[in-house]
Structures are given as structure tokens and as C-alpha cells.
Amino acid sequence: MHNIIFDNVSKSYGNKEVIKQLNFEIQEGERVVFLGPSGCGKSTTLRLVAGFEDITDGKLFMGGTCVNNMAPGKRNIAMVFQSYALFPHMDVWENIIFGLKIQKLGKKEIEKRAKDALEMLHLDGFEQRLVKSLSGGQKQRVALCRAIVKQSPYFLLDEPLSNLDAQLRQQARQNLVRIHEINKSTMIYVTHDQVEAMTVGQRIAVLRDGTLQQIATPREIYDNPSNAFVASFIGSPAMNLITADIVDGHLFIGKVAVPLPDRITAVLTGKHSVIVGIRPENIHITTDDRAMLKGSCRYTENTGNLQTTQLYLADGTAIFSQFAGETYEIKAGENVGIQFLWENVLFFDRETEINLYVREKGENKYGNYRN
């Protein structure tokens, strides 16, 4: 079994604790993405798994064995670095087979693995090219090839696509998923890009300041974020987070009172102030005078298939709406009405920022209520 278990794992540099009591398991053959902003500890956590950093406290298990004191070379991992870490004076073929020669594999086995990897990543014919003459995307694929040929049960990737342009990143993501589906290795992928996380990961572990915020499927994290930080980090544009008060069954956004359904009032019993979370795609713009809220358009951006509009409410609160490009014709300065369905609204505690209601799978957040 090639799973990975974090048992109260912590990492400190002097008096500064950068990883704080991680407790979760990555199943054998699972594709897990570590996601978070720069400095949150995701790369450090990956390096703990690789053995490049010592664990300060807790235990790390790989395949049922505690590896706290196990050297990196004995952990049977394959790793792809952000900088590629290729040998510039070697050609593509030599880079790919270098590690296999160190392992003293047979010549036929080395050739078979290398040719299979080259074909998989469309590098046939590049065998004799010097690495320094390759483009960034080609170097990235060579680095992947070098990791693939090891056929290790653990595949670790530290922001391997950050140096590529958008089109190459999309192609590379597809390659990575395809490689994993063929090899079935236990894979950890580190990124700060939430699009990569949503498309590559079977589960996403969101980190903030060295603390695990949530680990779940991409859909669960998008629909039911554990707290306001996760809600704001996943999605582009990010979820709208609006501070509001609750008085006598009404939600006060600024000076505007919006009546709350009884179902939601029951969930929020005892709360006098909350953070309201609504995804931009769930903010609907209308010219109806009976709209729940009113605002003015300050900025609009049309990318063809989508239009993103920044709206300002009367109290100065800025929110985003996103919809199909041909749905509305909205111009900067135009006054509009704003509608949403309560089932698409999340509520977070004002102080702790914790999600106050997490729905069960297949359940509407607040029953079947509609406006």
C-alpha cells in the first residue's frame, strides 16, 4: 500500500512554526493538490514528504512506514521541480535516463521506459537535442519524462507549470492527468493556481499560514467551503463576501433590509452579524424595481463567452456578477437591480469566518425555497 499519512506533523524554523499539526491521509493512487497563497507552507509540506526537510514534531507515514528519519533516496519518489532541474550540457535522452543508469537498470529496460515516456509526452525526435536549446514547454515535458521513467509509487510536483504560458499550461495539465491515470501513482501537486487545482486534483488541500483549512473534492470545496478564506480563494472572480446584520428576521446590507426565509432564520439563530457569501455567477442583474438590492455598474469586462461586471451597492460595497456574454448589455454608470436565490447563499460567522451551514450531498442549502 502506497498511501501517505500526516499524523500531527509540524515544522519549525527556530521559533517560527511554518507547518502546524497536519492530520490527513492521501490514499494510494490518489491525486491530491496542495493549494494556497505564497508562503502558506504547501511547498514545505511537499519537501517534508520528499525528505528534503526534517519534521519537527509528529510522524509521517508512507506505505505504513514512519519515514521521519528515512533518507530521500530510500523513499522511492519521483519529483518534478518548478525550475525543471535538468542538466543543460546533456541531451534529452541523457537527461531522461540519467536516474535509471544510477539505479543500474538493464539497457533494454532503460530504453523501453524512455521511449514510452517520450511517446507519451510527444517528444519523439527530440532525443539528441541539447536541453539548453529547448523551449520552456519542451523542458517541462523532459522533466516530466525523467520523473515518469522511474515508475515510482509516489509522484511529487512542485509548481511544475508556473513558467509556462496559459496555452501550454492547459496542455500540460491534460498530460499530467493522463500520466496519472496510466501509472496510478500516489500524486501530490503543489500550486497557487486555483484553476490548476480544480482541474488536476481529485481532492484539494487548502493551506493558509501552515494550517490545513479544508481537504475535499473540487466540487465540495467550491460549493461548501469550510470558511470565508477558502470561499474567497476558490473561484474567479472570487466569491462575493458581504458583511451584513440580522435584525428581526431581516438581513441588513447597509441600510437595505432583505427579508430572510424562515429556514435560514432558524439556521442563523443567535447571530446578529454575518458574512454573506454569493458566487458571481449567482448574482443576477435585472431592471425590475422589485429587485432585492440595487446598485450601479462601475466596470464591465466582456471576454466573449462571459461578461464580468463590478457593481457598487448604495453603502459602497463592491460585488461582482458574471454571466453569459450576450445575456445583458450593461454599461459603466448604469443603475441596475440585483437578485439571487437563497439556496445559492452561504453564511459565515463574523468572528471565526467558519461556514455556518454545510449542506449534505445532493441537498439544497436551505431546502427548496425560491424568491
C-alpha positions as CSV (number, residue, x, y, z in Angstrom):
1,M,0.0,0.0,0.0
2,H,1.4,3.4,-1.0
3,N,-0.6,5.9,1.0
4,I,0.7,8.9,2.9
5,I,-0.5,9.8,6.4
6,F,0.2,13.0,8.2
7,D,0.0,12.5,12.0
8,N,0.2,15.8,13.8
9,V,3.1,16.8,11.5
10,S,4.7,20.2,12.3
11,K,7.7,22.0,11.0
12,S,9.5,24.9,12.7
13,Y,12.5,27.1,11.8
14,G,13.8,28.2,15.1
15,N,10.9,29.7,17.0
16,K,8.8,30.1,13.8
17,E,6.3,27.3,13.2
18,V,5.5,27.2,9.5
19,I,3.6,23.9,9.4
20,K,1.1,23.4,12.2
21,Q,-0.2,19.9,13.2
22,L,-1.3,18.5,9.8
23,N,-3.6,15.5,10.2
24,F,-4.9,13.9,7.0
25,E,-4.4,10.9,4.7
26,I,-3.7,10.6,1.0
27,Q,-4.9,7.3,-0.4
28,E,-2.9,5.1,-2.6
29,G,-3.2,6.2,-6.2
30,E,-4.9,9.4,-5.3
31,R,-4.3,12.8,-7.0
32,V,-4.1,15.5,-4.3
33,V,-3.3,19.1,-4.8
34,F,-1.8,21.4,-2.2
35,L,-3.3,24.9,-2.8
36,G,-2.8,28.2,-1.1
37,P,-1.1,31.6,-1.4
38,S,2.6,32.2,-1.4
39,G,4.1,31.4,1.9
40,C,1.3,29.2,3.2
41,G,3.6,26.2,3.6
42,K,2.5,24.0,0.6
43,S,6.0,23.5,-0.9
44,T,7.4,23.0,2.6
45,T,4.9,20.2,3.2
46,L,5.8,18.6,-0.1
47,R,9.5,18.8,0.9
48,L,8.7,17.0,4.2
49,V,7.2,14.2,2.1
50,A,10.2,14.1,-0.2
51,G,12.6,14.1,2.8
52,F,14.3,17.3,1.9
53,E,13.2,18.9,5.2
54,D,13.2,17.4,8.7
55,I,10.0,17.0,10.6
56,T,10.0,19.0,13.9
57,D,7.1,17.2,15.5
58,G,4.6,14.4,14.7
59,K,5.0,11.5,12.3
60,L,4.8,11.0,8.6
61,F,3.9,7.5,7.3
62,M,4.4,6.3,3.7
63,G,3.1,2.9,2.9
64,G,2.6,2.1,6.6
65,T,6.2,3.0,7.5
66,C,7.3,6.1,9.5
67,V,9.7,7.9,7.3
68,N,10.8,10.7,9.7
69,N,14.3,9.6,9.7
70,M,14.4,7.9,6.2
71,A,16.7,9.5,3.6
72,P,15.1,10.9,0.5
73,G,16.8,8.3,-1.7
74,K,15.1,5.5,0.1
75,R,11.5,6.8,-0.1
76,N,11.1,5.7,-3.7
77,I,9.7,9.0,-5.0
78,A,9.8,10.8,-8.4
79,M,9.8,14.6,-8.3
80,V,9.3,17.4,-10.7
81,F,10.6,20.8,-9.6
82,Q,9.5,24.3,-10.6
83,S,12.9,25.0,-12.1
84,Y,12.9,21.7,-14.0
85,A,16.5,21.0,-12.6
86,L,17.7,19.5,-15.9
87,F,21.4,19.1,-17.0
88,P,21.9,21.7,-19.7
89,H,25.0,20.1,-21.1
90,M,23.2,16.8,-21.7
91,D,20.7,16.0,-24.5
92,V,17.1,15.0,-23.9
93,W,17.8,11.3,-23.9
94,E,20.7,11.5,-21.4
95,N,18.6,13.6,-19.1
96,I,15.8,11.1,-19.1
97,I,17.8,8.0,-18.5
98,F,20.3,9.5,-16.0
99,G,18.5,8.3,-12.9
100,L,17.9,4.9,-14.4
101,K,21.6,4.4,-15.1
102,I,22.3,5.3,-11.4
103,Q,19.8,2.6,-10.4
104,K,21.8,0.2,-12.7
105,L,18.8,-1.0,-14.6
106,G,19.3,-3.2,-17.7
107,K,19.9,-1.4,-21.1
108,K,16.7,-2.9,-22.6
109,E,14.5,-1.8,-19.7
110,I,16.0,1.7,-19.8
111,E,15.3,2.1,-23.5
112,K,11.8,0.8,-23.1
113,R,10.9,3.1,-20.3
114,A,12.5,6.2,-22.0
115,K,10.8,5.5,-25.4
116,D,7.4,5.0,-23.7
117,A,7.7,8.3,-21.8
118,L,8.9,10.2,-24.9
119,E,6.0,8.9,-26.9
120,M,3.5,9.7,-24.1
121,L,4.6,13.4,-24.0
122,H,5.1,13.8,-27.7
123,L,8.9,14.3,-27.6
124,D,9.8,11.7,-30.3
125,G,12.6,13.0,-32.4
126,F,14.0,15.3,-29.6
127,E,16.3,12.6,-28.1
128,Q,19.5,14.2,-29.4
129,R,18.5,17.8,-28.7
130,L,20.5,19.7,-26.0
131,V,18.3,20.8,-23.2
132,K,19.5,24.4,-23.4
133,S,18.1,24.6,-27.0
134,L,14.6,23.7,-25.9
135,S,11.6,25.9,-25.2
136,G,10.1,26.2,-21.7
137,G,7.3,23.8,-22.6
138,Q,9.7,21.3,-24.0
139,K,11.9,21.4,-20.9
140,Q,8.9,20.9,-18.7
141,R,8.0,17.8,-20.7
142,V,11.5,16.5,-20.4
143,A,11.4,16.9,-16.6
144,L,8.1,15.0,-16.6
145,C,9.7,12.3,-18.7
146,R,12.6,11.9,-16.3
147,A,10.2,11.5,-13.4
148,I,7.8,9.1,-15.2
149,V,10.6,6.6,-16.2
150,K,11.3,6.0,-12.5
151,Q,7.9,4.3,-12.2
152,S,7.8,5.3,-8.6
153,P,4.7,4.8,-6.5
154,Y,5.0,8.4,-5.3
155,F,4.9,11.3,-7.8
156,L,5.6,14.8,-6.3
157,L,5.3,18.0,-8.3
158,D,6.2,21.4,-7.0
159,E,4.6,24.1,-9.2
160,P,5.9,22.5,-12.4
161,L,3.8,24.6,-14.8
162,S,4.3,28.1,-13.3
163,N,6.9,29.0,-16.0
164,L,4.6,28.2,-18.9
165,D,2.2,30.4,-20.8
166,A,-1.6,29.8,-20.4
167,Q,-2.0,27.5,-23.5
168,L,1.0,25.3,-22.6
169,R,-0.3,25.0,-19.0
170,Q,-3.6,23.7,-20.3
171,Q,-1.8,21.1,-22.4
172,A,0.5,20.1,-19.6
173,R,-2.4,19.7,-17.2
174,Q,-4.0,17.3,-19.6
175,N,-0.7,15.4,-19.9
176,L,-0.4,15.1,-16.1
177,V,-3.9,13.7,-15.6
178,R,-3.3,11.2,-18.4
179,I,0.0,10.2,-16.9
180,H,-1.6,9.6,-13.5
181,E,-4.5,7.6,-15.0
182,I,-1.9,5.3,-16.7
183,N,0.6,4.9,-13.8
184,K,-1.8,5.2,-10.8
185,S,0.9,6.6,-8.6
186,T,0.1,8.5,-5.4
187,M,0.4,12.0,-6.6
188,I,0.9,15.4,-4.8
189,Y,0.7,18.5,-6.8
190,V,1.6,21.9,-5.4
191,T,0.2,25.1,-6.9
192,H,-1.1,28.6,-6.1
193,D,-3.3,28.5,-9.2
194,Q,-6.9,27.5,-8.3
195,V,-7.7,26.6,-11.9
196,E,-4.9,24.0,-11.9
197,A,-6.1,22.8,-8.6
198,M,-9.7,22.4,-9.8
199,T,-8.7,20.6,-13.0
200,V,-5.9,18.4,-11.8
201,G,-6.9,17.4,-8.2
202,Q,-9.2,14.6,-7.2
203,R,-9.0,16.3,-3.8
204,I,-7.7,19.7,-2.9
205,A,-5.9,20.5,0.4
206,V,-6.2,24.3,1.0
207,L,-3.5,25.7,3.3
208,R,-3.2,29.0,5.0
209,D,-0.3,30.1,7.3
210,G,0.8,26.4,7.6
211,T,-2.7,25.3,8.7
212,L,-5.0,23.0,6.8
213,Q,-8.2,24.8,6.1
214,Q,-10.1,22.1,4.2
215,I,-9.4,19.0,2.2
216,A,-12.2,17.8,-0.1
217,T,-13.1,17.3,-3.8
218,P,-13.0,20.3,-6.0
219,R,-16.8,20.4,-6.2
220,E,-17.2,20.2,-2.4
221,I,-14.7,23.0,-1.8
222,Y,-16.4,25.2,-4.4
223,D,-20.0,24.5,-3.1
224,N,-19.3,24.1,0.6
225,P,-16.1,26.0,1.6
226,S,-15.3,25.5,5.2
227,N,-14.6,29.1,5.9
228,A,-14.5,32.5,4.2
229,F,-10.8,32.2,3.3
230,V,-11.5,29.0,1.3
231,A,-14.5,30.6,-0.3
232,S,-12.6,33.7,-1.4
233,F,-9.6,31.7,-2.7
234,I,-11.5,29.3,-5.0
235,G,-13.3,30.9,-8.0
236,S,-12.5,33.7,-10.4
237,P,-13.8,36.2,-9.7
238,A,-13.7,35.2,-6.1
239,M,-16.9,34.7,-4.1
240,N,-18.6,38.0,-3.0
241,L,-18.2,38.3,0.8
242,I,-20.6,40.9,2.2
243,T,-20.8,42.0,5.8
244,A,-24.4,42.1,7.0
245,D,-26.5,42.4,10.2
246,I,-29.5,40.3,11.2
247,V,-32.4,42.1,12.8
248,D,-36.0,40.8,13.3
249,G,-35.7,38.2,10.5
250,H,-34.2,40.6,8.0
251,L,-30.7,40.8,6.5
252,F,-29.4,44.3,6.6
253,I,-26.9,45.0,3.8
254,G,-26.0,48.6,4.6
255,K,-29.4,50.3,5.2
256,V,-31.3,47.9,2.9
257,A,-33.4,45.2,4.6
258,V,-33.9,41.9,2.8
259,P,-36.4,39.5,4.5
260,L,-34.9,36.1,5.3
261,P,-36.8,32.9,4.8
262,D,-37.8,31.1,8.0
263,R,-35.4,28.2,7.1
264,I,-32.4,30.5,7.1
265,T,-33.5,32.4,10.2
266,A,-33.6,29.1,12.1
267,V,-30.0,28.3,10.9
268,L,-28.8,31.7,12.0
269,T,-30.5,31.7,15.4
270,G,-28.5,33.8,17.8
271,K,-26.4,35.5,15.1
272,H,-26.6,39.3,14.9
273,S,-23.9,39.8,12.3
274,V,-22.7,37.5,9.5
275,I,-20.6,37.4,6.3
276,V,-22.8,36.7,3.3
277,G,-21.2,34.7,0.5
278,I,-22.5,34.6,-3.1
279,R,-20.7,33.4,-6.2
280,P,-20.6,36.0,-9.0
281,E,-22.5,33.6,-11.3
282,N,-25.3,33.6,-8.8
283,I,-25.7,37.4,-8.8
284,H,-28.5,38.2,-11.4
285,I,-28.9,41.6,-12.8
286,T,-32.4,42.9,-13.6
287,T,-34.2,46.2,-14.4
288,D,-37.1,45.1,-12.1
289,D,-37.9,47.8,-9.5
290,R,-38.7,44.9,-7.1
291,A,-35.1,43.7,-7.1
292,M,-33.7,42.6,-3.7
293,L,-30.8,45.1,-3.9
294,K,-29.9,48.0,-6.1
295,G,-26.5,49.1,-7.4
296,S,-24.6,50.8,-10.1
297,C,-22.2,49.4,-12.6
298,R,-18.6,50.7,-12.2
299,Y,-16.8,48.4,-14.6
300,T,-17.6,45.7,-17.1
301,E,-15.3,43.3,-18.9
302,N,-16.5,41.2,-21.8
303,T,-14.4,38.2,-22.8
304,G,-16.8,36.9,-25.5
305,N,-18.4,34.0,-23.7
306,L,-18.5,35.7,-20.3
307,Q,-19.2,39.2,-19.0
308,T,-17.9,40.2,-15.6
309,T,-19.4,43.3,-14.0
310,Q,-18.4,45.1,-10.9
311,L,-21.3,46.6,-9.1
312,Y,-21.4,49.0,-6.1
313,L,-24.3,49.0,-3.6
314,A,-25.6,52.1,-2.0
315,D,-23.3,51.7,1.0
316,G,-20.2,51.4,-1.2
317,T,-20.0,47.6,-1.0
318,A,-18.4,46.2,-4.2
319,I,-19.7,42.9,-5.7
320,F,-19.1,41.1,-8.9
321,S,-21.6,39.5,-11.2
322,Q,-20.6,37.1,-14.0
323,F,-22.9,35.8,-16.8
324,A,-23.0,34.7,-20.4
325,G,-21.6,37.4,-22.7
326,E,-24.8,38.1,-24.6
327,T,-27.2,38.0,-21.6
328,Y,-27.2,41.7,-20.8
329,E,-25.9,44.9,-22.3
330,I,-24.6,46.8,-19.3
331,K,-22.5,50.0,-19.4
332,A,-20.4,51.7,-16.8
333,G,-22.6,54.1,-14.7
334,E,-25.8,52.2,-15.3
335,N,-28.1,51.6,-12.3
336,V,-29.4,48.1,-12.1
337,G,-31.3,45.7,-9.8
338,I,-29.7,42.7,-8.2
339,Q,-31.4,39.3,-7.5
340,F,-30.2,36.0,-6.1
341,L,-31.7,32.7,-4.9
342,W,-31.3,31.9,-1.2
343,E,-30.2,28.4,-2.0
344,N,-27.1,29.9,-3.6
345,V,-26.1,31.9,-0.5
346,L,-23.6,30.9,2.2
347,F,-23.3,32.5,5.7
348,F,-20.1,32.7,7.6
349,D,-19.6,33.6,11.2
350,R,-18.4,37.2,11.5
351,E,-15.6,36.5,14.0
352,T,-14.4,33.0,13.2
353,E,-15.3,33.1,9.5
354,I,-16.5,29.5,9.7
355,N,-19.3,28.3,7.4
356,L,-22.4,28.2,9.5
357,Y,-24.2,25.7,7.4
358,V,-22.7,22.9,5.2
359,R,-25.3,21.1,3.2
360,E,-25.3,17.3,2.7
361,K,-24.5,16.0,-0.7
362,G,-27.5,16.4,-3.1
363,E,-29.3,18.7,-0.6
364,N,-30.2,22.3,-1.4
365,K,-28.5,24.6,1.2
366,Y,-31.8,25.8,2.6
367,G,-34.4,23.4,1.3
368,N,-36.3,24.2,-1.9
369,Y,-37.0,27.8,-1.1
370,R,-37.1,30.3,-4.1
371,N,-37.6,34.0,-4.0
